[in-house]
């Protein structure tokens, strides 16, 4: 049953009163929840977006904002399909949001330099088959482009079309855009404690405000789960296995007196991101510690050692900030997107792992098309809820370390 069949009927019954029953209740106000809400509003729906914390303060805020999987050739074609579409769309999205809100998410197409990739031949083969520009560089070209890198790098892969975005500003722009719509309501510090079902329909979500012992029932025409690392906690109450689990990542930030690099630099799974404002980001750790987000000295040392190993000039600086976030990990980095059967009005969009930001526009588009019973722009089968992704959660990441 698609959007037009159940939500428009609800619209007629409720007289277009958003405060009474919205067409959609979107649970999770990260990058995926924001973009799904934006798409649904554009389709004429009313949306209530709720989050157990603040807007986009989990992995959407904590990540580095690189608009590419770190080693794209190591992922499945299904991940590549989402990433390729989103990479083309990002400049347009940032321009639109700037025009709508005045907030510049600072998309920078600065290029990505991968140093000493052990599977370089696989990377080159992938770039040819996917039509991606990739140049093989020797030491001379590497140090001509980035003279402050540590000595000893003999080979590199250069992808000039890749870049990064200021993810906190992107989310700030998205929420500012959403708030311009009279069909949008936002509720923060509101946790979903369970669902009410009638046959195969979800008719309400039980929510609890922070600090409150009492729950309230929130009805909607349909329900969309974009709760990131917390997705399985929600689906578990419905006895559904999504395969999504939290994976902690710690990050560091430096403040530089002058830029040391111009492009993104990647080596052994750790990366450097130069920002316009003189900051340099270093990421990131991969820690399987359930929902523990505590900062550690070990994590700080791992990132500092990796950063100085790539860029010795950083040794004279101390990091000005350390933080962490929880990625929504799933085997193979393959997200789960679509209808949660047998429920006819429950959808999920989660499990993008390290690629939440880069995949988000495409993930949101695919889910919106499935909700509307439109022809999807890519084959939705690989992402179908209930489909068992092949491989383990750690398989791809082990290759990067």
C-alpha positions as CSV (number, residue, x, y, z in Angstrom):
1,X,0.0,0.0,0.0
2,X,1.6,3.3,-1.1
3,X,1.5,6.9,0.2
4,X,-1.5,7.9,-1.9
5,X,-3.6,5.0,-0.6
6,X,-3.2,5.5,3.1
7,X,-2.0,9.1,3.8
8,X,-4.4,10.9,1.6
9,X,-7.2,9.0,3.2
10,X,-6.0,10.1,6.6
11,X,-5.8,13.7,5.3
12,X,-9.5,13.6,4.4
13,X,-10.4,12.1,7.7
14,X,-8.4,14.7,9.8
15,X,-9.2,17.7,7.7
16,X,-5.6,18.6,7.0
17,X,-5.0,19.3,10.8
18,X,-1.3,18.5,11.3
19,X,-1.6,18.9,15.0
20,X,-4.1,16.0,15.0
21,X,-2.6,13.3,12.8
22,X,0.4,13.9,10.5
23,X,0.8,11.9,7.4
24,X,4.2,10.7,8.5
25,X,5.9,10.4,11.9
26,X,9.7,10.3,11.1
27,X,11.7,8.9,14.1
28,X,15.3,10.2,14.1
29,X,16.4,13.7,13.2
30,X,19.8,12.9,11.7
31,X,20.8,13.5,8.1
32,X,18.5,10.7,6.8
33,X,15.5,11.8,8.8
34,X,16.0,15.4,7.7
35,X,16.2,14.5,4.0
36,X,13.4,12.0,4.1
37,X,11.2,14.7,5.8
38,X,12.2,17.2,3.1
39,X,11.2,14.8,0.3
40,X,7.9,13.9,1.9
41,X,7.0,17.6,2.4
42,X,7.8,18.3,-1.2
43,X,5.3,15.5,-2.2
44,X,2.6,17.4,-0.3
45,X,2.6,15.3,2.9
46,X,2.6,16.6,6.5
47,X,5.5,15.4,8.7
48,X,6.2,15.2,12.4
49,X,9.9,14.6,13.0
50,X,10.9,13.5,16.5
51,X,14.3,12.7,18.1
52,X,15.3,11.4,21.5
53,X,18.0,14.2,21.7
54,X,18.8,17.3,19.7
55,X,18.6,17.6,15.9
56,X,21.5,15.9,14.1
57,X,23.8,15.7,17.1
58,X,24.8,12.0,16.7
59,X,26.7,10.5,13.7
60,X,25.4,13.2,11.3
61,X,27.3,15.8,13.4
62,X,30.2,13.7,14.5
63,X,31.4,12.5,11.0
64,X,33.9,14.2,8.8
65,X,31.6,15.0,5.9
66,X,33.6,13.3,3.1
67,X,31.3,12.8,0.1
68,X,32.6,9.4,-0.8
69,X,33.1,5.9,0.8
70,X,36.8,5.9,1.9
71,X,37.7,2.9,-0.4
72,X,34.7,2.8,-2.8
73,X,36.0,-0.2,-4.7
74,X,35.7,-2.4,-1.6
75,X,31.9,-2.0,-1.4
76,X,29.1,-3.7,-3.3
77,X,27.5,-2.3,-6.5
78,X,24.4,-1.5,-4.4
79,X,26.5,0.9,-2.2
80,X,28.2,2.4,-5.3
81,X,24.8,3.0,-6.9
82,X,23.7,5.1,-4.0
83,X,27.0,6.9,-3.6
84,X,27.3,7.8,-7.3
85,X,23.9,9.4,-7.5
86,X,24.4,11.3,-4.2
87,X,27.9,12.6,-5.2
88,X,26.4,14.2,-8.3
89,X,23.5,15.7,-6.4
90,X,25.4,17.2,-3.5
91,X,26.5,20.5,-5.1
92,X,22.9,21.1,-6.2
93,X,21.5,20.4,-2.7
94,X,24.0,22.7,-1.0
95,X,23.1,25.5,-3.5
96,X,19.4,25.0,-2.9
97,X,19.8,25.1,0.8
98,X,21.9,28.2,0.7
99,X,19.3,30.0,-1.4
100,X,16.5,28.8,0.9
101,X,18.1,29.5,4.3
102,X,21.3,31.5,3.9
103,X,23.3,28.7,5.5
104,X,26.3,27.6,3.4
105,X,27.2,23.9,4.0
106,X,30.5,24.6,2.2
107,X,30.8,21.8,-0.3
108,X,34.4,21.7,-1.4
109,X,35.5,19.6,-4.4
110,X,39.1,19.5,-3.3
111,X,40.0,16.0,-4.5
112,X,41.0,12.9,-2.5
113,X,44.5,11.5,-2.4
114,X,44.8,7.9,-1.2
115,X,48.3,7.0,-0.2
116,X,49.8,3.5,-0.7
117,X,46.5,1.6,-1.1
118,X,47.4,-2.1,-1.0
119,X,44.8,-3.0,-3.6
120,X,45.6,-0.3,-6.1
121,X,45.0,-2.5,-9.1
122,X,41.5,-3.4,-7.9
123,X,40.9,0.4,-7.4
124,X,41.9,1.2,-10.9
125,X,39.8,-1.6,-12.4
126,X,36.8,-0.4,-10.4
127,X,37.3,3.2,-11.6
128,X,37.3,2.1,-15.2
129,X,34.2,-0.1,-14.9
130,X,32.3,2.7,-13.0
131,X,33.5,5.5,-15.2
132,X,35.2,7.3,-12.3
133,X,38.2,9.5,-12.8
134,X,41.2,8.1,-11.0
135,X,44.9,8.9,-11.6
136,X,47.8,6.8,-10.4
137,X,50.5,9.0,-9.0
138,X,54.1,8.2,-8.2
139,X,56.2,10.0,-5.5
140,X,57.0,12.9,-7.7
141,X,53.4,13.8,-8.4
142,X,52.4,13.2,-4.7
143,X,54.9,15.7,-3.3
144,X,54.3,18.2,-6.1
145,X,50.7,18.3,-5.0
146,X,51.1,18.1,-1.2
147,X,54.7,19.0,-0.2
148,X,54.1,18.8,3.5
149,X,53.3,15.1,3.6
150,X,55.7,12.8,5.4
151,X,58.5,11.3,3.3
152,X,58.3,7.8,1.9
153,X,55.0,7.6,0.1
154,X,55.7,6.0,-3.2
155,X,52.3,5.6,-4.8
156,X,49.0,7.3,-4.6
157,X,45.5,7.3,-6.2
158,X,44.0,10.7,-7.0
159,X,40.3,11.2,-7.4
160,X,39.8,14.9,-8.3
161,X,36.0,14.9,-8.4
162,X,35.6,14.1,-4.6
163,X,35.2,16.5,-1.8
164,X,33.6,17.2,1.5
165,X,30.8,19.2,3.1
166,X,30.5,20.8,6.5
167,X,28.0,18.3,7.9
168,X,26.9,20.3,11.0
169,X,26.1,23.2,8.7
170,X,24.4,21.0,6.2
171,X,22.0,19.7,8.9
172,X,21.5,23.2,10.2
173,X,20.5,24.3,6.7
174,X,18.1,21.3,6.4
175,X,16.3,22.0,9.6
176,X,16.0,25.7,8.8
177,X,14.5,24.7,5.4
178,X,12.0,22.2,7.0
179,X,10.8,24.8,9.6
180,X,9.7,27.0,6.7
181,X,6.9,24.6,5.9
182,X,3.5,24.9,7.7
183,X,3.2,21.1,7.3
184,X,6.2,20.3,9.5
185,X,6.4,19.8,13.2
186,X,9.6,19.1,15.2
187,X,9.7,17.5,18.6
188,X,13.1,16.9,20.3
189,X,13.9,15.1,23.5
190,X,11.1,12.7,22.7
191,X,11.9,9.0,22.8
192,X,9.8,6.2,21.2
193,X,9.1,3.6,23.8
194,X,6.9,1.2,21.6
195,X,4.2,0.9,19.0
196,X,0.5,0.2,18.9
197,X,-0.6,-2.2,16.2
198,X,-3.9,-3.2,14.6
199,X,-3.5,-6.2,12.3
200,X,-0.6,-5.3,10.0
201,X,-0.8,-1.5,10.6
202,X,1.1,0.6,13.1
203,X,-1.5,3.0,14.4
204,X,0.5,4.9,17.0
205,X,3.9,5.3,18.6
206,X,4.2,5.6,22.4
207,X,6.6,8.4,23.2
208,X,8.2,9.7,26.4
209,X,9.5,13.2,26.9
210,X,12.9,13.4,28.5
211,X,12.5,13.2,32.3
212,X,8.9,12.1,32.1
213,X,7.6,8.8,33.4
214,X,4.4,9.1,31.4
215,X,4.0,8.1,27.8
216,X,1.8,9.6,25.2
217,X,0.3,8.1,22.0
218,X,1.2,9.8,18.7
219,X,-0.8,8.7,15.7
220,X,0.3,9.0,12.1
221,X,-0.7,7.7,8.7
222,X,2.7,6.0,8.3
223,X,5.9,5.7,10.3
224,X,9.5,6.1,9.1
225,X,12.4,4.9,11.2
226,X,15.7,6.9,10.6
227,X,17.1,6.4,14.0
228,X,20.7,5.4,13.0
229,X,22.5,3.3,15.5
230,X,19.3,3.1,17.6
231,X,17.2,1.5,14.8
232,X,17.3,-2.0,16.1
233,X,16.2,-0.9,19.5
234,X,13.0,0.3,17.9
235,X,12.5,-2.6,15.5
236,X,13.3,-5.2,18.2
237,X,10.0,-4.3,20.0
238,X,8.3,-5.5,16.7
239,X,10.5,-8.7,16.7
240,X,12.2,-7.6,13.5
241,X,16.0,-7.9,12.9
242,X,17.6,-5.1,10.9
243,X,21.2,-6.0,11.3
244,X,22.0,-2.5,12.4
245,X,24.4,-2.1,15.4
246,X,26.4,0.8,16.9
247,X,30.0,1.3,15.9
248,X,31.9,4.1,17.8
249,X,34.1,6.5,16.0
250,X,36.4,9.1,17.6
251,X,37.6,12.3,15.8
252,X,40.2,15.0,16.5
253,X,40.3,18.6,15.4
254,X,43.4,20.9,15.0
255,X,43.5,24.6,14.6
256,X,46.3,25.6,12.2
257,X,48.1,28.9,11.7
258,X,48.3,28.1,8.0
259,X,47.1,25.3,5.8
260,X,49.3,22.3,5.5
261,X,47.3,20.4,2.9
262,X,44.8,21.4,0.2
263,X,43.1,18.1,-0.5
264,X,41.6,15.2,1.5
265,X,44.3,12.7,2.4
266,X,43.7,9.1,3.2
267,X,46.1,6.4,4.5
268,X,45.4,3.1,6.2
269,X,41.8,4.0,6.9
270,X,42.6,7.3,8.6
271,X,42.0,10.7,6.9
272,X,42.7,14.4,7.0
273,X,40.1,17.0,6.1
274,X,41.1,20.6,5.6
275,X,38.4,23.2,6.4
276,X,38.0,26.7,5.0
277,X,38.2,28.2,8.5
278,X,41.7,26.8,9.2
279,X,40.7,23.7,11.1
280,X,41.9,20.3,10.2
281,X,39.9,17.2,11.1
282,X,41.4,13.7,11.7
283,X,39.3,10.6,11.6
284,X,38.5,8.1,12.7
285,X,38.5,5.1,15.0
286,X,36.4,2.0,14.7
287,X,35.3,0.6,18.0
288,X,32.7,-2.0,18.7
289,X,31.6,-1.0,22.2
290,X,27.8,-1.1,22.1
291,X,26.4,2.4,22.9
292,X,29.5,3.6,24.8
293,X,30.5,7.0,23.4
294,X,33.2,7.9,26.0
295,X,36.4,9.5,24.8
296,X,39.6,7.6,25.4
297,X,43.3,8.4,25.6
298,X,44.0,5.4,23.4
299,X,41.7,6.8,20.7
300,X,43.3,10.2,20.9
301,X,46.8,8.6,20.5
302,X,45.7,6.4,17.5
303,X,44.5,9.5,15.7
304,X,47.4,11.7,16.6
305,X,49.9,9.1,15.6
306,X,48.1,8.6,12.2
307,X,47.8,12.3,11.6
308,X,51.5,13.1,12.4
309,X,52.5,10.0,10.4
310,X,50.9,11.6,7.3
311,X,51.6,15.2,8.1
312,X,54.7,15.7,10.4
313,X,54.0,19.4,10.7
314,X,51.1,18.6,13.0
315,X,53.6,17.5,15.7
316,X,53.9,21.2,16.7
317,X,50.2,21.5,17.4
318,X,47.9,20.0,20.0
319,X,44.4,18.9,19.1
320,X,41.8,21.5,20.1
321,X,38.9,19.1,20.3
322,X,38.1,15.4,20.5
323,X,34.6,13.9,20.1
324,X,32.9,10.7,19.2
325,X,29.7,9.4,17.6
326,X,27.9,6.1,16.9
327,X,27.7,4.9,13.4
328,X,24.7,2.7,12.3
329,X,26.9,-0.3,11.3
330,X,25.6,-3.0,9.1
331,X,27.4,-5.9,7.3
332,X,29.0,-4.8,4.1
333,X,28.1,-1.2,4.7
334,X,24.8,-2.0,3.0
335,X,21.8,0.1,4.3
336,X,18.3,-1.3,4.9
337,X,15.7,0.8,3.0
338,X,12.1,0.1,2.5
339,X,8.9,-1.3,3.9
340,X,9.2,-3.4,7.1
341,X,6.9,-6.3,6.2
342,X,4.3,-7.4,7.2
343,X,3.5,-3.9,8.4
344,X,1.9,-2.0,5.6
345,X,2.8,1.5,6.9
346,X,6.2,1.1,8.6
347,X,9.4,2.1,6.7
348,X,13.1,2.1,7.6
349,X,16.2,3.9,6.3
350,X,19.3,3.0,8.3
351,X,22.6,1.1,8.4
352,X,24.7,3.3,6.1
353,X,27.7,2.7,8.5
354,X,30.6,5.0,7.6
355,X,28.8,6.4,4.6
356,X,25.7,7.9,6.2
357,X,26.3,11.4,4.8
358,X,27.4,10.5,1.3
359,X,24.5,8.0,0.8
360,X,21.8,10.1,2.5
361,X,20.4,12.0,-0.5
362,X,20.1,8.8,-2.5
363,X,18.8,6.8,0.4
364,X,16.1,9.4,1.0
365,X,15.1,9.5,-2.6
366,X,14.8,5.7,-2.9
367,X,12.7,5.5,0.3
368,X,10.4,8.3,-0.9
369,X,9.9,6.6,-4.2
370,X,9.0,3.3,-2.5
371,X,6.6,5.1,-0.2
372,X,4.9,6.7,-3.2
373,X,4.8,3.5,-5.2
374,X,6.9,5.3,-7.9
375,X,9.4,3.5,-10.1
376,X,12.6,3.6,-8.1
377,X,15.7,5.1,-9.7
378,X,17.7,2.0,-8.7
379,X,16.9,-1.6,-8.0
380,X,15.6,-1.6,-4.3
381,X,16.0,-5.3,-3.8
382,X,19.5,-5.3,-2.2
383,X,18.3,-2.9,0.5
384,X,15.0,-4.6,1.2
385,X,14.3,-5.0,5.0
386,X,14.6,-8.7,5.9
387,X,17.3,-9.3,3.3
388,X,20.4,-10.8,4.9
389,X,23.5,-8.8,3.9
390,X,26.5,-11.0,3.1
391,X,29.7,-10.8,5.0
392,X,30.4,-9.5,8.5
393,X,30.1,-6.1,10.0
394,X,33.9,-5.8,10.2
395,X,35.0,-7.3,6.9
396,X,35.3,-4.1,4.8
397,X,36.8,-2.1,7.6
398,X,39.5,-4.7,8.3
399,X,40.9,-4.1,4.8
400,X,41.4,-0.4,5.6
401,X,43.4,-0.9,8.8
